[in-house]
Amino acid sequence: MELFMLDYILHEPSEEQGGLYMAEIPELPGCRAWAETANQTLTELSTVAEQFILSYRDRGKPLPAGIACSS
């Protein structure tokens, strides 16, 4: 099992985000998640990031350089 060390940004709820928390991983463009609580948002972001990484691999693309893997 591979573990990835991914930096993320957690944004506080705002009207622009529909009152939800939003989290994103800058090294994976477009990798974002929204939820009602910070914990839910980070849990969802983890799932989305996993799908992003699988998508890169399925298409034979290298992961962005800023992503560190620790096995």
Predicted model as a PDB file, atoms N, CA, C, CB and O in Angstrom, pLDDT in the B-factor column:
MODEL        1                                                                  
ATOM      1  N   MET A   1       0.848  -1.186   0.000  1.00 55.00           N  
ATOM      2  CA  MET A   1       0.000   0.000   0.000  1.00 55.00           C  
ATOM      3  C   MET A   1       0.887   1.240   0.000  1.00 55.00           C  
ATOM      4  CB  MET A   1      -0.962   0.003   1.227  1.00 55.00           C  
ATOM      5  O   MET A   1       1.809   1.358   0.807  1.00 55.00           O  
ATOM      6  N   GLU A   2       0.601   2.151  -0.904  1.00 73.00           N  
ATOM      7  CA  GLU A   2       1.341   3.394  -0.974  1.00 73.00           C  
ATOM      8  C   GLU A   2       0.619   4.470  -0.174  1.00 73.00           C  
ATOM      9  CB  GLU A   2       1.529   3.834  -2.435  1.00 73.00           C  
ATOM     10  O   GLU A   2      -0.609   4.558  -0.183  1.00 73.00           O  
ATOM     11  N   LEU A   3       1.396   5.272   0.505  1.00 77.00           N  
ATOM     12  CA  LEU A   3       0.857   6.426   1.211  1.00 77.00           C  
ATOM     13  C   LEU A   3       1.441   7.667   0.564  1.00 77.00           C  
ATOM     14  CB  LEU A   3       1.182   6.374   2.744  1.00 77.00           C  
ATOM     15  O   LEU A   3       2.630   7.706   0.249  1.00 77.00           O  
ATOM     16  N   PHE A   4       0.617   8.671   0.367  1.00 83.00           N  
ATOM     17  CA  PHE A   4       1.061   9.902  -0.258  1.00 83.00           C  
ATOM     18  C   PHE A   4       0.978  11.045   0.731  1.00 83.00           C  
ATOM     19  CB  PHE A   4       0.232  10.208  -1.502  1.00 83.00           C  
ATOM     20  O   PHE A   4       0.003  11.176   1.472  1.00 83.00           O  
ATOM     21  N   MET A   5       2.000  11.859   0.734  1.00 82.00           N  
ATOM     22  CA  MET A   5       2.031  13.049   1.563  1.00 82.00           C  
ATOM     23  C   MET A   5       1.573  14.207   0.670  1.00 82.00           C  
ATOM     24  CB  MET A   5       3.473  13.304   2.178  1.00 82.00           C  
ATOM     25  O   MET A   5       2.307  14.651  -0.213  1.00 82.00           O  
ATOM     26  N   LEU A   6       0.376  14.678   0.911  1.00 89.00           N  
ATOM     27  CA  LEU A   6      -0.211  15.715   0.062  1.00 89.00           C  
ATOM     28  C   LEU A   6      -0.532  16.956   0.894  1.00 89.00           C  
ATOM     29  CB  LEU A   6      -1.489  15.190  -0.640  1.00 89.00           C  
ATOM     30  O   LEU A   6      -1.241  16.878   1.897  1.00 89.00           O  
ATOM     31  N   ASP A   7      -0.007  18.085   0.471  1.00 92.00           N  
ATOM     32  CA  ASP A   7      -0.362  19.344   1.116  1.00 92.00           C  
ATOM     33  C   ASP A   7      -1.748  19.746   0.637  1.00 92.00           C  
ATOM     34  CB  ASP A   7       0.688  20.462   0.808  1.00 92.00           C  
ATOM     35  O   ASP A   7      -2.091  19.560  -0.530  1.00 92.00           O  
ATOM     36  N   TYR A   8      -2.532  20.293   1.536  1.00 96.00           N  
ATOM     37  CA  TYR A   8      -3.875  20.733   1.167  1.00 96.00           C  
ATOM     38  C   TYR A   8      -4.141  22.099   1.775  1.00 96.00           C  
ATOM     39  CB  TYR A   8      -4.942  19.712   1.630  1.00 96.00           C  
ATOM     40  O   TYR A   8      -3.453  22.537   2.697  1.00 96.00           O  
ATOM     41  N   ILE A   9      -5.144  22.751   1.243  1.00 97.00           N  
ATOM     42  CA  ILE A   9      -5.617  24.028   1.778  1.00 97.00           C  
ATOM     43  C   ILE A   9      -7.076  23.829   2.148  1.00 97.00           C  
ATOM     44  CB  ILE A   9      -5.434  25.215   0.742  1.00 97.00           C  
ATOM     45  O   ILE A   9      -7.873  23.364   1.334  1.00 97.00           O  
ATOM     46  N   LEU A  10      -7.422  24.183   3.380  1.00 98.00           N  
ATOM     47  CA  LEU A  10      -8.805  24.107   3.847  1.00 98.00           C  
ATOM     48  C   LEU A  10      -9.338  25.532   3.958  1.00 98.00           C  
ATOM     49  CB  LEU A  10      -8.909  23.348   5.224  1.00 98.00           C  
ATOM     50  O   LEU A  10      -8.804  26.350   4.707  1.00 98.00           O  
ATOM     51  N   HIS A  11     -10.391  25.814   3.208  1.00 97.00           N  
ATOM     52  CA  HIS A  11     -11.010  27.143   3.205  1.00 97.00           C  
ATOM     53  C   HIS A  11     -12.226  27.131   4.122  1.00 97.00           C  
ATOM     54  CB  HIS A  11     -11.415  27.571   1.761  1.00 97.00           C  
ATOM     55  O   HIS A  11     -13.018  26.188   4.109  1.00 97.00           O  
ATOM     56  N   GLU A  12     -12.363  28.171   4.906  1.00 97.00           N  
ATOM     57  CA  GLU A  12     -13.529  28.331   5.779  1.00 97.00           C  
ATOM     58  C   GLU A  12     -14.785  28.508   4.928  1.00 97.00           C  
ATOM     59  CB  GLU A  12     -13.343  29.544   6.738  1.00 97.00           C  
ATOM     60  O   GLU A  12     -14.700  28.926   3.773  1.00 97.00           O  
ATOM     61  N   PRO A  13     -15.946  28.192   5.495  1.00 96.00           N  
ATOM     62  CA  PRO A  13     -17.188  28.385   4.747  1.00 96.00           C  
ATOM     63  C   PRO A  13     -17.359  29.847   4.323  1.00 96.00           C  
ATOM     64  CB  PRO A  13     -18.390  27.937   5.591  1.00 96.00           C  
ATOM     65  O   PRO A  13     -16.989  30.772   5.045  1.00 96.00           O  
ATOM     66  N   SER A  14     -17.920  30.020   3.150  1.00 91.00           N  
ATOM     67  CA  SER A  14     -18.198  31.367   2.652  1.00 91.00           C  
ATOM     68  C   SER A  14     -19.473  31.315   1.810  1.00 91.00           C  
ATOM     69  CB  SER A  14     -16.990  31.928   1.814  1.00 91.00           C  
ATOM     70  O   SER A  14     -19.927  30.247   1.400  1.00 91.00           O  
ATOM     71  N   GLU A  15     -20.024  32.476   1.570  1.00 91.00           N  
ATOM     72  CA  GLU A  15     -21.213  32.542   0.717  1.00 91.00           C  
ATOM     73  C   GLU A  15     -20.886  32.033  -0.684  1.00 91.00           C  
ATOM     74  CB  GLU A  15     -21.758  33.987   0.650  1.00 91.00           C  
ATOM     75  O   GLU A  15     -21.702  31.366  -1.320  1.00 91.00           O  
ATOM     76  N   GLU A  16     -19.691  32.353  -1.153  1.00 89.00           N  
ATOM     77  CA  GLU A  16     -19.259  31.918  -2.484  1.00 89.00           C  
ATOM     78  C   GLU A  16     -19.240  30.390  -2.600  1.00 89.00           C  
ATOM     79  CB  GLU A  16     -17.868  32.482  -2.798  1.00 89.00           C  
ATOM     80  O   GLU A  16     -19.484  29.847  -3.678  1.00 89.00           O  
ATOM     81  N   GLN A  17     -18.953  29.701  -1.502  1.00 86.00           N  
ATOM     82  CA  GLN A  17     -18.889  28.237  -1.483  1.00 86.00           C  
ATOM     83  C   GLN A  17     -20.209  27.629  -0.980  1.00 86.00           C  
ATOM     84  CB  GLN A  17     -17.717  27.766  -0.596  1.00 86.00           C  
ATOM     85  O   GLN A  17     -20.251  26.451  -0.624  1.00 86.00           O  
ATOM     86  N   GLY A  18     -21.262  28.412  -0.951  1.00 92.00           N  
ATOM     87  CA  GLY A  18     -22.559  27.904  -0.524  1.00 92.00           C  
ATOM     88  C   GLY A  18     -22.616  27.593   0.962  1.00 92.00           C  
ATOM     89  O   GLY A  18     -23.425  26.774   1.396  1.00 92.00           O  
ATOM     90  N   GLY A  19     -21.756  28.245   1.748  1.00 95.00           N  
ATOM     91  CA  GLY A  19     -21.737  28.020   3.185  1.00 95.00           C  
ATOM     92  C   GLY A  19     -21.008  26.747   3.589  1.00 95.00           C  
ATOM     93  O   GLY A  19     -21.075  26.339   4.749  1.00 95.00           O  
ATOM     94  N   LEU A  20     -20.319  26.121   2.656  1.00 97.00           N  
ATOM     95  CA  LEU A  20     -19.602  24.876   2.933  1.00 97.00           C  
ATOM     96  C   LEU A  20     -18.106  25.118   3.056  1.00 97.00           C  
ATOM     97  CB  LEU A  20     -19.875  23.849   1.837  1.00 97.00           C  
ATOM     98  O   LEU A  20     -17.573  26.089   2.519  1.00 97.00           O  
ATOM     99  N   TYR A  21     -17.437  24.218   3.774  1.00 98.00           N  
ATOM    100  CA  TYR A  21     -15.980  24.195   3.765  1.00 98.00           C  
ATOM    101  C   TYR A  21     -15.540  23.693   2.393  1.00 98.00           C  
ATOM    102  CB  TYR A  21     -15.406  23.290   4.921  1.00 98.00           C  
ATOM    103  O   TYR A  21     -16.240  22.909   1.752  1.00 98.00           O  
ATOM    104  N   MET A  22     -14.377  24.155   1.956  1.00 97.00           N  
ATOM    105  CA  MET A  22     -13.799  23.659   0.708  1.00 97.00           C  
ATOM    106  C   MET A  22     -12.338  23.371   0.968  1.00 97.00           C  
ATOM    107  CB  MET A  22     -13.976  24.683  -0.466  1.00 97.00           C  
ATOM    108  O   MET A  22     -11.642  24.158   1.610  1.00 97.00           O  
ATOM    109  N   ALA A  23     -11.876  22.233   0.463  1.00 98.00           N  
ATOM    110  CA  ALA A  23     -10.464  21.868   0.579  1.00 98.00           C  
ATOM    111  C   ALA A  23      -9.953  21.523  -0.812  1.00 98.00           C  
ATOM    112  CB  ALA A  23     -10.257  20.669   1.572  1.00 98.00           C  
ATOM    113  O   ALA A  23     -10.694  21.022  -1.657  1.00 98.00           O  
ATOM    114  N   GLU A  24      -8.666  21.801  -1.033  1.00 97.00           N  
ATOM    115  CA  GLU A  24      -8.064  21.507  -2.328  1.00 97.00           C  
ATOM    116  C   GLU A  24      -6.612  21.095  -2.157  1.00 97.00           C  
ATOM    117  CB  GLU A  24      -8.166  22.718  -3.260  1.00 97.00           C  
ATOM    118  O   GLU A  24      -5.964  21.436  -1.168  1.00 97.00           O  
ATOM    119  N   ILE A  25      -6.118  20.358  -3.134  1.00 96.00           N  
ATOM    120  CA  ILE A  25      -4.720  19.939  -3.172  1.00 96.00           C  
ATOM    121  C   ILE A  25      -4.093  20.641  -4.365  1.00 96.00           C  
ATOM    122  CB  ILE A  25      -4.572  18.365  -3.272  1.00 96.00           C  
ATOM    123  O   ILE A  25      -4.351  20.261  -5.507  1.00 96.00           O  
ATOM    124  N   PRO A  26      -3.270  21.665  -4.119  1.00 94.00           N  
ATOM    125  CA  PRO A  26      -2.706  22.454  -5.223  1.00 94.00           C  
ATOM    126  C   PRO A  26      -1.914  21.633  -6.241  1.00 94.00           C  
ATOM    127  CB  PRO A  26      -1.819  23.521  -4.665  1.00 94.00           C  
ATOM    128  O   PRO A  26      -1.932  21.953  -7.430  1.00 94.00           O  
ATOM    129  N   GLU A  27      -1.220  20.585  -5.798  1.00 92.00           N  
ATOM    130  CA  GLU A  27      -0.414  19.777  -6.719  1.00 92.00           C  
ATOM    131  C   GLU A  27      -1.255  18.944  -7.683  1.00 92.00           C  
ATOM    132  CB  GLU A  27       0.492  18.866  -5.934  1.00 92.00           C  
ATOM    133  O   GLU A  27      -0.741  18.452  -8.687  1.00 92.00           O  
ATOM    134  N   LEU A  28      -2.545  18.784  -7.382  1.00 93.00           N  
ATOM    135  CA  LEU A  28      -3.462  18.045  -8.253  1.00 93.00           C  
ATOM    136  C   LEU A  28      -4.526  19.025  -8.742  1.00 93.00           C  
ATOM    137  CB  LEU A  28      -4.116  16.816  -7.503  1.00 93.00           C  
ATOM    138  O   LEU A  28      -5.588  19.133  -8.130  1.00 93.00           O  
ATOM    139  N   PRO A  29      -4.259  19.737  -9.831  1.00 91.00           N  
ATOM    140  CA  PRO A  29      -5.202  20.748 -10.312  1.00 91.00           C  
ATOM    141  C   PRO A  29      -6.624  20.201 -10.450  1.00 91.00           C  
ATOM    142  CB  PRO A  29      -4.734  21.295 -11.648  1.00 91.00           C  
ATOM    143  O   PRO A  29      -6.863  19.182 -11.098  1.00 91.00           O  
ATOM    144  N   GLY A  30      -7.551  20.912  -9.821  1.00 94.00           N  
ATOM    145  CA  GLY A  30      -8.954  20.508  -9.883  1.00 94.00           C  
ATOM    146  C   GLY A  30      -9.378  19.557  -8.779  1.00 94.00           C  
ATOM    147  O   GLY A  30     -10.557  19.217  -8.680  1.00 94.00           O  
ATOM    148  N   CYS A  31      -8.445  19.124  -7.951  1.00 96.00           N  
ATOM    149  CA  CYS A  31      -8.757  18.193  -6.856  1.00 96.00           C  
ATOM    150  C   CYS A  31      -9.305  18.990  -5.678  1.00 96.00           C  
ATOM    151  CB  CYS A  31      -7.491  17.369  -6.428  1.00 96.00           C  
ATOM    152  O   CYS A  31      -8.556  19.589  -4.907  1.00 96.00           O  
ATOM    153  N   ARG A  32     -10.634  18.981  -5.560  1.00 97.00           N  
ATOM    154  CA  ARG A  32     -11.323  19.764  -4.531  1.00 97.00           C  
ATOM    155  C   ARG A  32     -12.470  18.965  -3.938  1.00 97.00           C  
ATOM    156  CB  ARG A  32     -11.843  21.091  -5.112  1.00 97.00           C  
ATOM    157  O   ARG A  32     -12.989  18.033  -4.552  1.00 97.00           O  
ATOM    158  N   ALA A  33     -12.852  19.355  -2.726  1.00 98.00           N  
ATOM    159  CA  ALA A  33     -13.995  18.723  -2.072  1.00 98.00           C  
ATOM    160  C   ALA A  33     -14.708  19.760  -1.211  1.00 98.00           C  
ATOM    161  CB  ALA A  33     -13.547  17.502  -1.213  1.00 98.00           C  
ATOM    162  O   ALA A  33     -14.083  20.692  -0.705  1.00 98.00           O  
ATOM    163  N   TRP A  34     -16.019  19.592  -1.048  1.00 97.00           N  
ATOM    164  CA  TRP A  34     -16.837  20.483  -0.239  1.00 97.00           C  
ATOM    165  C   TRP A  34     -17.666  19.644   0.728  1.00 97.00           C  
ATOM    166  CB  TRP A  34     -17.752  21.374  -1.132  1.00 97.00           C  
ATOM    167  O   TRP A  34     -18.093  18.539   0.395  1.00 97.00           O  
ATOM    168  N   ALA A  35     -17.891  20.180   1.935  1.00 97.00           N  
ATOM    169  CA  ALA A  35     -18.773  19.518   2.899  1.00 97.00           C  
ATOM    170  C   ALA A  35     -19.142  20.511   4.003  1.00 97.00           C  
ATOM    171  CB  ALA A  35     -18.092  18.246   3.503  1.00 97.00           C  
ATOM    172  O   ALA A  35     -18.648  21.638   4.045  1.00 97.00           O  
ATOM    173  N   GLU A  36     -20.024  20.055   4.891  1.00 97.00           N  
ATOM    174  CA  GLU A  36     -20.532  20.930   5.948  1.00 97.00           C  
ATOM    175  C   GLU A  36     -19.561  21.125   7.102  1.00 97.00           C  
ATOM    176  CB  GLU A  36     -21.814  20.382   6.477  1.00 97.00           C  
ATOM    177  O   GLU A  36     -19.611  22.157   7.772  1.00 97.00           O  
ATOM    178  N   THR A  37     -18.671  20.156   7.354  1.00 97.00           N  
ATOM    179  CA  THR A  37     -17.691  20.297   8.430  1.00 97.00           C  
ATOM    180  C   THR A  37     -16.283  20.134   7.870  1.00 97.00           C  
ATOM    181  CB  THR A  37     -17.951  19.263   9.554  1.00 97.00           C  
ATOM    182  O   THR A  37     -16.089  19.571   6.792  1.00 97.00           O  
ATOM    183  N   ALA A  38     -15.314  20.632   8.614  1.00 97.00           N  
ATOM    184  CA  ALA A  38     -13.916  20.500   8.187  1.00 97.00           C  
ATOM    185  C   ALA A  38     -13.527  19.028   8.071  1.00 97.00           C  
ATOM    186  CB  ALA A  38     -12.975  21.223   9.175  1.00 97.00           C  
ATOM    187  O   ALA A  38     -12.890  18.634   7.094  1.00 97.00           O  
ATOM    188  N   ASN A  39     -13.901  18.217   9.051  1.00 98.00           N  
ATOM    189  CA  ASN A  39     -13.544  16.786   9.013  1.00 98.00           C  
ATOM    190  C   ASN A  39     -14.174  16.073   7.818  1.00 98.00           C  
ATOM    191  CB  ASN A  39     -13.982  16.098  10.311  1.00 98.00           C  
ATOM    192  O   ASN A  39     -13.509  15.280   7.151  1.00 98.00           O  
ATOM    193  N   GLN A  40     -15.437  16.345   7.545  1.00 98.00           N  
ATOM    194  CA  GLN A  40     -16.098  15.729   6.391  1.00 98.00           C  
ATOM    195  C   GLN A  40     -15.418  16.145   5.093  1.00 98.00           C  
ATOM    196  CB  GLN A  40     -17.587  16.112   6.353  1.00 98.00           C  
ATOM    197  O   GLN A  40     -15.256  15.339   4.176  1.00 98.00           O  
ATOM    198  N   THR A  41     -15.026  17.398   5.028  1.00 98.00           N  
ATOM    199  CA  THR A  41     -14.380  17.910   3.821  1.00 98.00           C  
ATOM    200  C   THR A  41     -13.051  17.205   3.589  1.00 98.00           C  
ATOM    201  CB  THR A  41     -14.168  19.429   3.921  1.00 98.00           C  
ATOM    202  O   THR A  41     -12.749  16.807   2.464  1.00 98.00           O  
ATOM    203  N   LEU A  42     -12.257  17.047   4.639  1.00 97.00           N  
ATOM    204  CA  LEU A  42     -10.958  16.384   4.484  1.00 97.00           C  
ATOM    205  C   LEU A  42     -11.108  14.902   4.167  1.00 97.00           C  
ATOM    206  CB  LEU A  42     -10.127  16.556   5.747  1.00 97.00           C  
ATOM    207  O   LEU A  42     -10.300  14.346   3.422  1.00 97.00           O  
ATOM    208  N   THR A  43     -12.121  14.261   4.717  1.00 97.00           N  
ATOM    209  CA  THR A  43     -12.389  12.860   4.387  1.00 97.00           C  
ATOM    210  C   THR A  43     -12.752  12.735   2.912  1.00 97.00           C  
ATOM    211  CB  THR A  43     -13.525  12.291   5.275  1.00 97.00           C  
ATOM    212  O   THR A  43     -12.258  11.850   2.214  1.00 97.00           O  
ATOM    213  N   GLU A  44     -13.611  13.620   2.447  1.00 97.00           N  
ATOM    214  CA  GLU A  44     -14.008  13.615   1.039  1.00 97.00           C  
ATOM    215  C   GLU A  44     -12.817  13.935   0.136  1.00 97.00           C  
ATOM    216  CB  GLU A  44     -15.142  14.625   0.797  1.00 97.00           C  
ATOM    217  O   GLU A  44     -12.660  13.329  -0.925  1.00 97.00           O  
ATOM    218  N   LEU A  45     -11.980  14.883   0.553  1.00 97.00           N  
ATOM    219  CA  LEU A  45     -10.807  15.239  -0.235  1.00 97.00           C  
ATOM    220  C   LEU A  45      -9.866  14.053  -0.382  1.00 97.00           C  
ATOM    221  CB  LEU A  45     -10.074  16.416   0.403  1.00 97.00           C  
ATOM    222  O   LEU A  45      -9.276  13.860  -1.445  1.00 97.00           O  
ATOM    223  N   SER A  46      -9.720  13.268   0.658  1.00 95.00           N  
ATOM    224  CA  SER A  46      -8.874  12.070   0.596  1.00 95.00           C  
ATOM    225  C   SER A  46      -9.387  11.108  -0.470  1.00 95.00           C  
ATOM    226  CB  SER A  46      -8.826  11.365   1.970  1.00 95.00           C  
ATOM    227  O   SER A  46      -8.599  10.546  -1.230  1.00 95.00           O  
ATOM    228  N   THR A  47     -10.689  10.920  -0.527  1.00 95.00           N  
ATOM    229  CA  THR A  47     -11.293  10.037  -1.523  1.00 95.00           C  
ATOM    230  C   THR A  47     -11.091  10.587  -2.936  1.00 95.00           C  
ATOM    231  CB  THR A  47     -12.790   9.851  -1.235  1.00 95.00           C  
ATOM    232  O   THR A  47     -10.756   9.845  -3.859  1.00 95.00           O  
ATOM    233  N   VAL A  48     -11.298  11.880  -3.089  1.00 96.00           N  
ATOM    234  CA  VAL A  48     -11.126  12.510  -4.403  1.00 96.00           C  
ATOM    235  C   VAL A  48      -9.667  12.411  -4.847  1.00 96.00           C  
ATOM    236  CB  VAL A  48     -11.578  13.995  -4.362  1.00 96.00           C  
ATOM    237  O   VAL A  48      -9.396  12.111  -6.009  1.00 96.00           O  
ATOM    238  N   ALA A  49      -8.729  12.659  -3.935  1.00 95.00           N  
ATOM    239  CA  ALA A  49      -7.304  12.583  -4.271  1.00 95.00           C  
ATOM    240  C   ALA A  49      -6.922  11.171  -4.704  1.00 95.00           C  
ATOM    241  CB  ALA A  49      -6.445  13.019  -3.071  1.00 95.00           C  
ATOM    242  O   ALA A  49      -6.144  10.997  -5.643  1.00 95.00           O  
ATOM    243  N   GLU A  50      -7.460  10.175  -4.030  1.00 93.00           N  
ATOM    244  CA  GLU A  50      -7.185   8.788  -4.409  1.00 93.00           C  
ATOM    245  C   GLU A  50      -7.637   8.530  -5.845  1.00 93.00           C  
ATOM    246  CB  GLU A  50      -7.889   7.810  -3.442  1.00 93.00           C  
ATOM    247  O   GLU A  50      -6.926   7.887  -6.618  1.00 93.00           O  
ATOM    248  N   GLN A  51      -8.817   9.031  -6.198  1.00 95.00           N  
ATOM    249  CA  GLN A  51      -9.329   8.855  -7.556  1.00 95.00           C  
ATOM    250  C   GLN A  51      -8.475   9.608  -8.574  1.00 95.00           C  
ATOM    251  CB  GLN A  51     -10.783   9.327  -7.641  1.00 95.00           C  
ATOM    252  O   GLN A  51      -8.253   9.117  -9.681  1.00 95.00           O  
ATOM    253  N   PHE A  52      -7.997  10.791  -8.208  1.00 94.00           N  
ATOM    254  CA  PHE A  52      -7.099  11.534  -9.096  1.00 94.00           C  
ATOM    255  C   PHE A  52      -5.845  10.724  -9.373  1.00 94.00           C  
ATOM    256  CB  PHE A  52      -6.728  12.899  -8.484  1.00 94.00           C  
ATOM    257  O   PHE A  52      -5.433  10.594 -10.525  1.00 94.00           O  
ATOM    258  N   ILE A  53      -5.233  10.178  -8.327  1.00 92.00           N  
ATOM    259  CA  ILE A  53      -3.988   9.413  -8.480  1.00 92.00           C  
ATOM    260  C   ILE A  53      -4.230   8.168  -9.332  1.00 92.00           C  
ATOM    261  CB  ILE A  53      -3.418   9.012  -7.094  1.00 92.00           C  
ATOM    262  O   ILE A  53      -3.420   7.846 -10.201  1.00 92.00           O  
ATOM    263  N   LEU A  54      -5.328   7.473  -9.093  1.00 92.00           N  
ATOM    264  CA  LEU A  54      -5.653   6.304  -9.914  1.00 92.00           C  
ATOM    265  C   LEU A  54      -5.863   6.699 -11.367  1.00 92.00           C  
ATOM    266  CB  LEU A  54      -6.903   5.601  -9.378  1.00 92.00           C  
ATOM    267  O   LEU A  54      -5.464   5.965 -12.271  1.00 92.00           O  
ATOM    268  N   SER A  55      -6.480   7.844 -11.600  1.00 94.00           N  
ATOM    269  CA  SER A  55      -6.708   8.319 -12.956  1.00 94.00           C  
ATOM    270  C   SER A  55      -5.387   8.609 -13.670  1.00 94.00           C  
ATOM    271  CB  SER A  55      -7.583   9.570 -12.935  1.00 94.00           C  
ATOM    272  O   SER A  55      -5.220   8.258 -14.838  1.00 94.00           O  
ATOM    273  N   TYR A  56      -4.452   9.249 -12.966  1.00 91.00           N  
ATOM    274  CA  TYR A  56      -3.130   9.493 -13.554  1.00 91.00           C  
ATOM    275  C   TYR A  56      -2.503   8.173 -13.975  1.00 91.00           C  
ATOM    276  CB  TYR A  56      -2.206  10.235 -12.553  1.00 91.00           C  
ATOM    277  O   TYR A  56      -1.997   8.045 -15.090  1.00 91.00           O  
ATOM    278  N   ARG A  57      -2.539   7.207 -13.093  1.00 90.00           N  
ATOM    279  CA  ARG A  57      -1.908   5.905 -13.372  1.00 90.00           C  
ATOM    280  C   ARG A  57      -2.613   5.166 -14.498  1.00 90.00           C  
ATOM    281  CB  ARG A  57      -1.903   5.037 -12.115  1.00 90.00           C  
ATOM    282  O   ARG A  57      -1.965   4.584 -15.368  1.00 90.00           O  
ATOM    283  N   ASP A  58      -3.949   5.190 -14.479  1.00 94.00           N  
ATOM    284  CA  ASP A  58      -4.709   4.505 -15.532  1.00 94.00           C  
ATOM    285  C   ASP A  58      -4.389   5.063 -16.912  1.00 94.00           C  
ATOM    286  CB  ASP A  58      -6.207   4.620 -15.264  1.00 94.00           C  
ATOM    287  O   ASP A  58      -4.407   4.332 -17.902  1.00 94.00           O  
ATOM    288  N   ARG A  59      -4.100   6.340 -16.976  1.00 94.00           N  
ATOM    289  CA  ARG A  59      -3.770   6.977 -18.258  1.00 94.00           C  
ATOM    290  C   ARG A  59      -2.275   6.946 -18.562  1.00 94.00           C  
ATOM    291  CB  ARG A  59      -4.255   8.414 -18.260  1.00 94.00           C  
ATOM    292  O   ARG A  59      -1.837   7.456 -19.594  1.00 94.00           O  
ATOM    293  N   GLY A  60      -1.488   6.342 -17.654  1.00 94.00           N  
ATOM    294  CA  GLY A  60      -0.049   6.238 -17.875  1.00 94.00           C  
ATOM    295  C   GLY A  60       0.701   7.550 -17.713  1.00 94.00           C  
ATOM    296  O   GLY A  60       1.804   7.708 -18.236  1.00 94.00           O  
ATOM    297  N   LYS A  61       0.110   8.484 -16.996  1.00 91.00           N  
ATOM    298  CA  LYS A  61       0.739   9.771 -16.776  1.00 91.00           C  
ATOM    299  C   LYS A  61       1.529   9.749 -15.465  1.00 91.00           C  
ATOM    300  CB  LYS A  61      -0.316  10.895 -16.760  1.00 91.00           C  
ATOM    301  O   LYS A  61       1.094   9.133 -14.492  1.00 91.00           O  
ATOM    302  N   PRO A  62       2.692  10.421 -15.434  1.00 90.00           N  
ATOM    303  CA  PRO A  62       3.420  10.519 -14.165  1.00 90.00           C  
ATOM    304  C   PRO A  62       2.689  11.455 -13.207  1.00 90.00           C  
ATOM    305  CB  PRO A  62       4.868  11.017 -14.400  1.00 90.00           C  
ATOM    306  O   PRO A  62       2.026  12.403 -13.630  1.00 90.00           O  
ATOM    307  N   LEU A  63       2.818  11.178 -11.924  1.00 87.00           N  
ATOM    308  CA  LEU A  63       2.228  12.067 -10.917  1.00 87.00           C  
ATOM    309  C   LEU A  63       2.990  13.390 -10.913  1.00 87.00           C  
ATOM    310  CB  LEU A  63       2.255  11.409  -9.498  1.00 87.00           C  
ATOM    311  O   LEU A  63       4.182  13.413 -11.218  1.00 87.00           O  
ATOM    312  N   PRO A  64       2.326  14.480 -10.575  1.00 87.00           N  
ATOM    313  CA  PRO A  64       3.016  15.759 -10.501  1.00 87.00           C  
ATOM    314  C   PRO A  64       4.220  15.674  -9.544  1.00 87.00           C  
ATOM    315  CB  PRO A  64       2.040  16.863 -10.044  1.00 87.00           C  
ATOM    316  O   PRO A  64       4.190  14.948  -8.551  1.00 87.00           O  
ATOM    317  N   ALA A  65       5.260  16.422  -9.864  1.00 82.00           N  
ATOM    318  CA  ALA A  65       6.523  16.349  -9.126  1.00 82.00           C  
ATOM    319  C   ALA A  65       6.374  16.668  -7.642  1.00 82.00           C  
ATOM    320  CB  ALA A  65       7.522  17.290  -9.737  1.00 82.00           C  
ATOM    321  O   ALA A  65       7.150  16.158  -6.835  1.00 82.00           O  
ATOM    322  N   GLY A  66       5.403  17.496  -7.257  1.00 76.00           N  
ATOM    323  CA  GLY A  66       5.240  17.886  -5.866  1.00 76.00           C  
ATOM    324  C   GLY A  66       4.623  16.831  -4.972  1.00 76.00           C  
ATOM    325  O   GLY A  66       4.434  17.079  -3.781  1.00 76.00           O  
ATOM    326  N   ILE A  67       4.303  15.667  -5.504  1.00 78.00           N  
ATOM    327  CA  ILE A  67       3.652  14.626  -4.725  1.00 78.00           C  
ATOM    328  C   ILE A  67       4.697  13.616  -4.251  1.00 78.00           C  
ATOM    329  CB  ILE A  67       2.546  13.927  -5.556  1.00 78.00           C  
ATOM    330  O   ILE A  67       5.387  12.986  -5.053  1.00 78.00           O  
ATOM    331  N   ALA A  68       4.795  13.479  -2.932  1.00 64.00           N  
ATOM    332  CA  ALA A  68       5.759  12.543  -2.341  1.00 64.00           C  
ATOM    333  C   ALA A  68       5.051  11.274  -1.913  1.00 64.00           C  
ATOM    334  CB  ALA A  68       6.485  13.182  -1.136  1.00 64.00           C  
ATOM    335  O   ALA A  68       3.975  11.325  -1.318  1.00 64.00           O  
ATOM    336  N   CYS A  69       5.649  10.146  -2.213  1.00 71.00           N  
ATOM    337  CA  CYS A  69       5.097   8.841  -1.839  1.00 71.00           C  
ATOM    338  C   CYS A  69       5.986   8.239  -0.759  1.00 71.00           C  
ATOM    339  CB  CYS A  69       4.994   7.883  -3.081  1.00 71.00           C  
ATOM    340  O   CYS A  69       7.212   8.238  -0.875  1.00 71.00           O  
ATOM    341  N   SER A  70       5.350   7.726   0.298  1.00 65.00           N  
ATOM    342  CA  SER A  70       6.119   6.983   1.303  1.00 65.00           C  
ATOM    343  C   SER A  70       5.444   5.623   1.452  1.00 65.00           C  
ATOM    344  CB  SER A  70       6.190   7.758   2.695  1.00 65.00           C  
ATOM    345  O   SER A  70       4.309   5.528   1.917  1.00 65.00           O  
ATOM    346  N   SER A  71       6.144   4.597   1.059  1.00 57.00           N  
ATOM    347  CA  SER A  71       5.566   3.236   1.068  1.00 57.00           C  
ATOM    348  C   SER A  71       5.690   2.608   2.420  1.00 57.00           C  
ATOM    349  CB  SER A  71       6.240   2.347   0.034  1.00 57.00           C  
ATOM    350  O   SER A  71       5.260   1.470   2.614  1.00 57.00           O  
TER     351      SER A  71                                                      
ENDMDL                                                                          
END                                                                             
